[in-house]
Amino acid sequence: MSQNCSSPSTNNLNKSFKSLNKSYLQLINVISSILEMMIEENKKLFNYRLILHSQAKLIFSGKSLPNFSLFDYLKRIATYTEINQSTLIISLIYIDKFCELTKLILTPYNIHRLICSSVLCAIKFNEDNILKTKYYAEIFGVCCKELKKLENKFTEMVDFNFYVNQKLFLQYNNYLLKLKGRN
């Protein structure tokens, strides 16, 4: 994801993990599919080259495309962070909120950085067991310094508001459950 940072690998992650259950894998599949569809729609609806050019210097835009799918990235994150499914759903809500507030258009160049930023914020807001930033950076495939910058910018852009009311969470959850049922 960054020139000087490691790409996602498990070389230095020495914890042993359980595999994700079928329901969790289905959730990851649905979320990754939604994000991929949004990116594809954005390519059709907007002057895509202009968007890429205008967003190229933003902290969330990578210089090159990662060589792994959104599904694989989300699966890696869920596996090594051991986050609850609710935290992953909250991170999707955060991405939507971020894009709405900033008018950022999702592209293949920014989605992975938005995912790592939103997941990290969701972990800190929703989980009891929070690990060191260095560990998350390795999972996300970025340097600690870069992850801190991404988190700080994301936090600033959503105006430090990470509260998700129950009604909104249930709307997202029910929608995702409906889509999971179709797969």
VENMO-V930267 format. One record per pair of residues at least 24 apart in sequence whose C-alpha atoms are under 8 Angstrom apart, sorted by the first residue. I is the first residue (numbers start at 1). J is the second residue. Records with the same first field share a line. If there is no record, write none. Layout:
BEGIN
I->J + J
END
This chain:
BEGIN
1->62 + 63 + 64 + 65 + 66 + 112 + 113 + 141 + 142
2->62 + 63 + 142
4->143
5->141 + 142 + 143
6->138 + 141 + 142 + 143
7->140 + 141 + 142
8->138 + 139 + 140 + 141
9->138 + 139 + 141
10->139
12->138
13->135 + 138
17->79 + 80
18->79
19->79
20->78 + 79
24->85
25->75
26->180 + 183
27->85 + 176 + 177 + 180
28->71 + 74 + 75
29->71
30->176 + 179 + 180
31->92 + 176
32->70 + 71 + 74
33->71
36->70
38->106
39->106 + 107 + 108
42->105 + 106 + 107
51->105
52->107
59->150
60->109 + 110 + 111 + 113 + 114 + 150
61->109 + 110 + 113
62->109 + 110 + 113
63->109
64->109
65->108 + 109
70->112
73->112
76->139
77->139 + 140
80->139
81->136 + 139
83->123 + 127
84->127
87->119 + 122 + 123 + 126 + 127
88->119 + 122
89->169 + 172 + 173
90->122 + 164 + 169
91->115 + 118 + 119 + 121 + 122
92->118
93->169 + 172
94->118 + 122 + 162
97->158
98->154 + 157 + 158
101->157 + 158
102->157
113->150
116->140 + 147
117->147 + 150 + 151 + 154
118->151 + 154
120->151
121->151 + 155 + 162
122->162
125->162
END
